[in-house]
Structures are given as structure tokens and as C-alpha cells.
Amino acid sequence: MSTQITTSFIQGFKQGIDILTQQKGSKLQNTVRNEMQASKQDHYDQIGSTTVVQRTSRHGDTPIVNTPHSRRNVTLNDYEWADLIDRQDRLRVLNDPGNAYSTNAAFAMGRKKDELILAAVTGTSTTGETGTGSTSLSDVTTVNANDQHAALSISNLLEARTILNLEDDSDEEATVVCSAYQIAQLLNDEKISSADYNTVRALASGQIDTFMGFRFVQVASSILPMHSGTAGAVTSGDIRIVPVYKKSGLLLSTGVGESGSSARITERADKSYSTQIYYSASFGSTRMEEAKVTLIYVGDDAP
């Protein structure tokens, strides 16, 4: 129950219930591969690259090329949100809070999608026939692994683009996920040209979302992952992770049927007929291919 709703009792205030500062829903869902899932766990089979064999003799044996197979697994987890509005509160509150509560719930569900996607970027992916295997990102796929005070820079972005394109020559869209603070770091880069500076300023103001061939998506700093553990010479501390990835490198799975999303506004007889705002949904996310994901380490204390 929302025990703090008494702060909205009529005391002669302006109309409207303001929703306080927060990231309004998912910003990353459209930057990754999306699938619908009807079971608790789904499997995605993959095949790796092969090479051709040169023919060196007439009527020789047909060469057999063994195509490498692998599998990624996605497990759905269930999420809920609910709050109550007392009947008596509706008489004392100038504005019906139902719509604001529903919007707040939808925002929270959207942010959960982004949190799962970002966790899949840095986390361990399950592999194998039944999901009992695992794989993680290598230190080779990180930028700034030896400088925990580095700022996001032009050089960082060039290095990240090189890593992503080493094995993948497609022109698939690549995304950089950062906060407004990292955009400010870019503006302080000594290597930035006048034209670049104007572009980054437009990026910071939201007038454009692309720079250096990347699509930039700014998320709330609170959900941008922090680095923990050790990579290269960097140990845990005030180190942010700026994920960079190709769209097909990550997958978000959303439940359907019984595990699909549900939104209900109902009376609760067991709660003195209070109105309950209820949301539920099932999501899962995984990294599909390490070659399509890289990480840039930046310091929260960087200039």
C-alpha cells in the first residue's frame, strides 16, 4: 500500500500529480534483437564459420567440412508491480492518482528491460544443449582496461569500432550506451575537432543520436553498469562500463501467453475495496555473440 499518499491530500495545491525524475521506460529495447517466448527457457542454435578446401587431384575423395554448432539459452524471469489506492483517499485527493500510478508502473517495467539488457552485456551467457555451459567476455574485448581514470574519448570510440569490425564486416547498426556525463567527457576531449564538437553538442542536447557511425542512447546513470572485479590493471572502484554492441549481439525475450505482460486495475475486497494497480511481465536477455559486444571502461572521476 502507498502509505505516503497522505502527502497528496487536498491542501489547496495546483492540479496534476507530477511524476518525479526517472528514466521513462525502455530506451534499449529497439537496439537489440527482440523475440517472443512461450516457455520458461528457449534455445537458439548457431553455426560458426567454415573454410573451403582446395581440390588438388582428379577424382579425389570429397572433403567433409565439419560445421561448428553452438547454442545460446534464454530464461524468462517474472516481474510484478502493484500499489493500492484507498476509496477514502479518492475523496481527499484533488486528482485521481490512478493514471499516474499506471504510468509509473509502465516506466518501471521499461527500465527493468534495460537493466536486463545491460546485465546481459557484461554477464555470463548460458550455452550448450540444456543451458548448463557458460561463456563470458574476454579482456581482449575491453577498452581502457589499464586506466581506471580514463574519460570517454574519440580514441576510445575508434578502438571500440575496430574491435567490433575485426570479425564482422557487416554494416549493422552499432549502439553506444552512456549517460549524459560521458557525453560531457567527450566534449572535453583534446582531440575533438570543431566539427566534432558541434556534433557532440547536438548529441548532448538530443537533436541527433548518431556520431562516428554509432547510435548513442543515453540512459539514467543509475542503471549504467559499474565495473566490479579485475580486468587488466583495473580493479573495482568508481569505474563505469559503457557498452558498445551490434544489434544482433544481444537478445531480449518477452513472454507470451501465460507468461506475457498483464496490466489490471481492480478492486480488492480483502483490502477494504481499495483499487489495485497491477502490472506483471516476464523478460529474459542474453548475449548472443561475444564478437559483437565490447566494453569501454571510464572513470566516474574523469574530467
C-alpha positions as CSV (number, residue, x, y, z in Angstrom):
1,M,0.0,0.0,0.0
2,S,1.2,3.5,-0.7
3,T,1.4,4.8,2.9
4,Q,2.7,8.2,1.6
5,I,-0.4,9.2,-0.4
6,T,-1.4,11.4,2.5
7,T,1.0,13.9,1.2
8,S,-1.4,14.5,-1.7
9,F,-4.5,15.2,0.4
10,I,-6.2,18.4,-0.7
11,Q,-4.4,21.4,0.9
12,G,-5.0,23.9,-1.9
13,F,-2.4,22.9,-4.4
14,K,-2.2,23.1,-8.2
15,Q,-3.9,20.4,-10.3
16,G,-1.9,17.4,-11.6
17,I,0.3,14.8,-10.0
18,D,3.9,15.2,-11.2
19,I,6.0,12.1,-11.8
20,L,9.4,12.7,-10.3
21,T,12.6,12.5,-12.4
22,Q,13.3,9.0,-13.7
23,Q,14.1,7.2,-16.9
24,K,10.7,6.9,-18.6
25,G,10.6,3.3,-19.8
26,S,12.9,1.3,-22.0
27,K,15.4,3.0,-24.2
28,L,17.4,-0.1,-25.3
29,Q,14.6,-2.5,-26.4
30,N,14.8,-1.3,-30.1
31,T,18.6,-1.5,-30.1
32,V,18.7,-5.3,-29.6
33,R,17.2,-8.4,-31.3
34,N,13.6,-9.0,-29.9
35,E,11.9,-12.4,-29.6
36,M,8.7,-13.6,-28.0
37,Q,8.9,-16.6,-25.7
38,A,6.2,-19.1,-24.6
39,S,8.3,-21.4,-22.4
40,K,10.5,-20.9,-19.3
41,Q,13.6,-21.5,-21.3
42,D,14.3,-21.1,-25.0
43,H,17.3,-22.2,-27.1
44,Y,18.8,-20.5,-30.1
45,D,21.0,-22.7,-32.3
46,Q,24.0,-21.1,-34.0
47,I,26.6,-22.2,-36.6
48,G,30.1,-20.9,-36.9
49,S,32.2,-20.0,-39.9
50,T,33.9,-22.7,-42.1
51,T,36.7,-22.7,-44.7
52,V,36.7,-24.2,-48.2
53,V,39.2,-27.0,-49.1
54,Q,41.4,-26.7,-52.2
55,R,41.0,-29.5,-54.7
56,T,44.4,-30.9,-55.5
57,S,43.7,-34.1,-57.5
58,R,41.3,-35.6,-60.0
59,H,38.6,-37.9,-58.7
60,G,39.8,-37.4,-55.1
61,D,37.7,-38.0,-52.0
62,T,35.0,-35.4,-51.3
63,P,36.3,-33.3,-48.3
64,I,33.9,-33.2,-45.4
65,V,33.9,-29.8,-43.6
66,N,32.6,-30.0,-40.0
67,T,30.3,-27.1,-39.4
68,P,30.7,-25.9,-35.8
69,H,27.4,-25.7,-33.9
70,S,26.6,-23.8,-30.7
71,R,23.6,-22.8,-28.7
72,R,22.5,-19.9,-26.5
73,N,19.8,-20.2,-23.9
74,V,17.4,-17.6,-22.6
75,T,15.5,-18.0,-19.3
76,L,12.4,-15.9,-18.5
77,N,12.1,-14.3,-15.1
78,D,8.8,-12.9,-13.8
79,Y,8.4,-9.3,-12.5
80,E,5.5,-7.6,-10.8
81,W,4.4,-4.1,-9.7
82,A,1.4,-3.2,-7.6
83,D,0.1,-0.4,-5.4
84,L,-3.2,0.4,-3.7
85,I,-5.4,3.4,-3.6
86,D,-7.9,3.5,-0.7
87,R,-11.5,4.5,-1.5
88,Q,-11.3,7.2,1.1
89,D,-8.2,8.6,-0.4
90,R,-10.0,9.3,-3.7
91,L,-12.3,11.7,-1.7
92,R,-9.4,13.6,-0.2
93,V,-7.1,13.8,-3.2
94,L,-7.8,16.5,-5.8
95,N,-6.5,14.4,-8.6
96,D,-7.3,10.7,-9.3
97,P,-3.8,9.1,-8.9
98,G,-4.8,6.0,-10.9
99,N,-3.4,7.2,-14.2
100,A,-0.1,8.5,-12.7
101,Y,0.3,5.2,-10.9
102,S,-0.2,3.2,-14.1
103,T,2.3,5.4,-15.9
104,N,4.8,5.0,-13.1
105,A,4.4,1.2,-13.3
106,A,4.9,1.1,-17.1
107,F,8.1,3.2,-16.7
108,A,9.4,0.8,-14.1
109,M,8.8,-2.2,-16.3
110,G,10.6,-0.5,-19.2
111,R,13.6,0.3,-17.1
112,K,13.7,-3.4,-16.0
113,K,14.1,-4.4,-19.7
114,D,17.1,-2.0,-19.9
115,E,18.6,-3.4,-16.7
116,L,18.4,-6.9,-18.1
117,I,19.9,-6.0,-21.4
118,L,22.8,-4.2,-19.7
119,A,23.3,-7.2,-17.4
120,A,23.5,-9.5,-20.5
121,V,26.2,-7.3,-21.9
122,T,28.6,-7.9,-19.1
123,G,27.3,-11.1,-17.6
124,T,27.8,-14.8,-18.2
125,S,25.8,-16.3,-21.0
126,T,24.4,-19.9,-20.8
127,T,25.3,-22.2,-23.6
128,G,25.0,-25.9,-24.5
129,E,22.2,-28.3,-25.2
130,T,20.4,-27.7,-21.9
131,G,22.0,-24.4,-20.8
132,T,24.5,-25.9,-18.4
133,G,27.5,-24.4,-20.2
134,S,28.6,-20.8,-20.0
135,T,30.7,-18.2,-21.7
136,S,31.9,-14.7,-20.7
137,L,33.5,-11.7,-22.4
138,S,37.3,-11.7,-22.7
139,D,39.5,-8.9,-21.5
140,V,40.5,-8.6,-25.2
141,T,37.1,-7.0,-25.9
142,T,37.5,-4.1,-23.4
143,V,38.8,-0.6,-24.0
144,N,40.7,1.3,-21.3
145,A,41.4,-1.9,-19.3
146,N,44.6,-0.3,-18.0
147,D,43.3,3.2,-17.0
148,Q,40.6,3.4,-14.4
149,H,40.5,7.3,-14.6
150,A,40.0,7.5,-18.4
151,A,37.3,9.6,-19.9
152,L,35.1,8.6,-22.9
153,S,37.1,9.9,-25.9
154,I,37.4,9.9,-29.7
155,S,40.2,7.3,-29.4
156,N,38.0,5.0,-27.2
157,L,35.3,5.0,-29.8
158,L,37.7,4.3,-32.7
159,E,39.2,1.4,-30.8
160,A,35.7,0.0,-29.9
161,R,34.7,0.3,-33.6
162,T,37.8,-1.6,-34.6
163,I,37.2,-4.4,-32.1
164,L,33.6,-4.8,-33.3
165,N,34.6,-4.9,-37.0
166,L,37.5,-7.3,-36.7
167,E,35.4,-10.3,-37.4
168,D,32.1,-8.7,-38.6
169,D,32.3,-6.7,-41.8
170,S,28.5,-6.1,-42.0
171,D,27.1,-2.6,-41.8
172,E,24.8,-3.5,-39.0
173,E,24.0,-0.6,-36.6
174,A,26.2,-0.3,-33.5
175,T,25.0,1.3,-30.3
176,V,26.8,3.1,-27.6
177,V,25.0,3.2,-24.2
178,C,26.1,6.0,-21.9
179,S,24.8,8.7,-19.6
180,A,24.9,12.5,-20.0
181,Y,28.2,12.5,-18.0
182,Q,30.0,10.5,-20.7
183,I,28.8,12.9,-23.4
184,A,30.2,15.8,-21.3
185,Q,33.5,13.9,-21.2
186,L,33.6,13.7,-25.0
187,L,33.2,17.5,-25.2
188,N,36.4,17.8,-23.1
189,D,38.5,15.5,-25.4
190,E,41.6,17.3,-26.6
191,K,41.4,15.5,-30.0
192,I,37.9,16.7,-30.8
193,S,37.7,18.9,-33.9
194,S,35.4,21.9,-34.2
195,A,33.0,20.0,-36.4
196,D,33.1,17.1,-33.9
197,Y,32.5,19.5,-31.0
198,N,29.3,20.9,-32.7
199,T,28.1,17.3,-33.4
200,V,28.6,16.2,-29.8
201,R,26.9,19.3,-28.5
202,A,23.9,18.4,-30.7
203,L,24.2,14.9,-29.3
204,A,24.1,16.2,-25.8
205,S,21.0,18.3,-26.5
206,G,19.1,15.4,-28.1
207,Q,19.0,17.0,-31.5
208,I,20.8,14.0,-33.1
209,D,21.6,10.5,-31.8
210,T,24.5,9.4,-34.1
211,F,28.2,10.2,-34.0
212,M,31.2,8.4,-35.6
213,G,28.9,5.7,-37.1
214,F,27.4,4.8,-33.7
215,R,23.9,5.3,-32.4
216,F,24.2,6.9,-29.0
217,V,21.5,6.1,-26.4
218,Q,21.6,8.0,-23.2
219,V,20.2,6.2,-20.1
220,A,19.9,7.1,-16.5
221,S,23.3,7.0,-14.8
222,S,21.8,4.8,-12.1
223,I,21.3,1.8,-14.5
224,L,24.6,2.2,-16.3
225,P,26.7,-0.8,-15.0
226,M,29.6,-0.3,-12.7
227,H,32.8,-2.4,-13.1
228,S,33.5,-5.0,-10.4
229,G,36.4,-7.4,-10.1
230,T,39.6,-7.1,-12.1
231,A,40.3,-6.6,-15.8
232,G,43.8,-5.8,-16.9
233,A,45.2,-3.4,-14.4
234,V,41.8,-2.1,-13.4
235,T,40.3,-3.1,-10.1
236,S,36.8,-2.4,-8.8
237,G,36.0,1.2,-7.9
238,D,34.3,4.2,-9.4
239,I,34.5,2.7,-12.9
240,R,31.6,2.9,-15.3
241,I,31.1,0.5,-18.2
242,V,30.0,2.0,-21.5
243,P,28.6,-0.9,-23.6
244,V,29.1,-0.9,-27.3
245,Y,27.3,-3.6,-29.4
246,K,25.8,-4.6,-32.7
247,K,22.1,-5.2,-32.7
248,S,22.3,-8.9,-33.3
249,G,24.8,-9.3,-30.5
250,L,22.2,-9.1,-27.7
251,L,18.7,-10.6,-27.4
252,L,15.7,-9.5,-25.3
253,S,13.0,-12.1,-24.9
254,T,9.4,-11.3,-23.8
255,G,6.9,-13.8,-22.5
256,V,3.7,-14.5,-24.3
257,G,0.6,-16.4,-23.3
258,E,0.5,-17.2,-19.5
259,S,3.9,-15.5,-19.1
260,G,3.0,-12.5,-21.1
261,S,2.6,-9.0,-19.8
262,S,-0.5,-8.1,-17.9
263,A,-2.0,-4.9,-16.6
264,R,-5.1,-4.8,-14.4
265,I,-6.9,-2.2,-12.3
266,T,-9.3,-4.0,-9.9
267,E,-10.9,-3.6,-6.6
268,R,-9.5,-5.7,-3.7
269,A,-12.3,-7.0,-1.4
270,D,-9.6,-8.1,1.0
271,K,-8.2,-4.6,1.2
272,S,-11.4,-2.7,2.1
273,Y,-12.2,-2.5,-1.6
274,S,-9.2,-0.4,-2.4
275,T,-8.2,0.0,-6.1
276,Q,-5.2,-2.0,-7.0
277,I,-2.9,-1.0,-9.9
278,Y,-1.2,-4.2,-11.0
279,Y,1.4,-4.9,-13.7
280,S,3.3,-8.2,-14.4
281,A,5.6,-9.3,-17.2
282,S,8.3,-11.9,-18.0
283,F,11.6,-11.0,-19.6
284,G,14.9,-12.6,-20.3
285,S,18.1,-11.4,-22.0
286,T,21.3,-12.9,-23.2
287,R,24.5,-12.0,-25.1
288,M,24.3,-13.9,-28.4
289,E,27.8,-13.4,-29.7
290,E,30.9,-12.0,-27.9
291,A,32.4,-10.7,-31.2
292,K,29.6,-8.2,-31.4
293,V,30.0,-6.7,-28.0
294,T,32.7,-4.6,-26.4
295,L,33.1,-2.5,-23.3
296,I,34.7,0.9,-22.7
297,Y,35.8,1.5,-19.1
298,V,35.5,5.1,-17.9
299,G,36.1,6.7,-14.6
300,D,33.4,8.5,-12.7
301,D,36.1,10.8,-11.5
302,A,37.4,11.5,-15.1
303,P,37.4,15.1,-16.2
